[in-house]
Amino acid sequence: NDTGAGKHWSDNEVRALINIWSDEKIQQMLEGATRNKEIFEEIARRLMKRGIDRDWKQCRTKYKNLKYEYRALQKENEHLGNPRRKMRFYDEVDCILRRQSLGPSSWGCESSSLLSGTKNFSDEIK
């Protein structure tokens, strides 16, 4: 019984996850939540509606990995002063996490790129 736990996420799957993550209701639910299984079950349900079959654990792991990679890159860039490494979906994750730290009234991101997923990431390096 293969759960697909190690299955690679396609760009479209990651964009869909980020899109759901950027939803204000999801943001509020995730804020300060320590037991978040139900939140990721909701995210998995929303992905399923888009034809993406991921369980809550896969969603939580991908979410955590995106946040970790973003924060590691932020720290590295602060230390070096010059960004040498790029992260896929950096702008989208940056938009969400900056909004979290600044509060809901400071939504200064181009949310249409989060919603439409039209931005081209093929030239970015993982």
N, C-alpha and C positions, 0 to 999 in steps of 0.2 A: 504494500500500500504506500505509494509514493505521495508524500504531502507536498512535494515541490519546494521544500524548505530551502534548498540550496539553489533553486532555479533563479537565473539571472533576471533582473528587472529590465524591461525594455525602456527606452526613453519615454514612450507614450504612457507606460505604467507609472513611471516616476512622476511625469507631468500631472497625471490624474491624481496621484497621491498628494502632491504639492498643492494642487488646486483645491482638494478637499481640506487639507491642512490649513489653507489660507482662509477658509470659511470662518466668519466671525464667531459663529456658534461653537465650532470645533475649538477655535482659539480659546474661548472662554472656558470650555470644558477642560482643556489641557492645562490651563493656568493653575498652577499649584496642586494639581491632582497627583497623588502618589499611587493610588490604585486606579489604573487607567484602562483596565481590560475592556470595560464596557465602551469606552471611547473608541478604542481600536476595533472593537466589534462593529461599531457604527461606521467607521471608516471603511472596513472590509465590506460591509453591506452596500455602501455607496459605490465602492469600486465594482462590486458585482453587478450593480445596475448599469455600469458602463461596459460590462462584458469582461471585467478583469477579475480573475479568480485567485484571490490572495486571502489567507486567513489572518486573524487579528495579530498573531505572533509575528508573521512576516511583515505586516504593516508597521508594527511597533519597532521591530528590528531595523527596518529601512528608515523610519523616522529618526530613530536614535543615531543611526550611522550618518545620515545627512547632517544632523545637528553636530555630531562629533567632528566630522570632516570639516564642516564650516568653521567651528570654533578653533580647531587645530590650525587651519589656514589663516584665520584672523590673528592668532597668537604669533604664528610664523611671520606673517607680513608686518606686524607691529615690531617684532624683534629685528627683522632684516630691513624694514623700511621700504623694500622694493619687492612687489609680488613676483615670485618666480614660478610659482605653481598655480594652475587654474583648477577650479572644481566645476564639474558639470552642475548646472542649475544653481550656481552661486548667487546670481542676482535674485532669483526667486526666494531662496532660503534666506538671503540677506534681508530682503524685503519683509518677510514674515518675522524673523527674529528681531530686527530693529523695531518693528511695530510693537512686538511683545515688550521690549525693554522701555519703550517710550510711552506706551499706553495707547488705548484704542482711539483717542482723538487725533493721533498723529499718523494717519494712514496716508503717507506721501508717496506710495509706490504706484507704478503703472499697473493697476490691477487687471487691465484688459489682457496683458501678456500672460498673467497667471491663469486667467479664465480661458483664453482661447488656445493657449499652447502653440501659438503661431511662430514664436521665436525660433530661430535656427541655431541649434547647438552642435551641428556636425563638425564645426571647425575647432571646438573646444577640446582640450585634452583632459582626460580623467586624472 
